[in-house]
Amino acid sequence: MTRDMPTATPDDSIHDIACRMRYSRSRHIPVLEKGKLAELISAGDIVKLRAENTEQEAQELHEYIIGSGHTAIQFPAGTPPIQYGEKKS
């Protein structure tokens, strides 16, 4: 247990909360709203959110590149582009 437990507010970014966790070596940070506990964020919550954000960003980049019509992205005639998440055979 620690006496100086870091806390967060609902307005704090996930990045800031993750930094507080790392600095204090805490696996949980209470989120206080008007001095009362509103939520408890765990390291697992942050990992999950970052993974979801990374997956979404990869999907958006994939769609941007494939849909851009860029000359560097040319597929052989009759070959459909590989869809995101699809494994190449």
Protein Blocks (a to p, Z undefined) as FASTA:
>chain_A
ZZblcdddfkbcfklmmmmmmmnopabdcddeehiafbdcdfklmmmmmmmmmmmmmmmm
mmmmmmnopaklccdehiacddehiacZZ
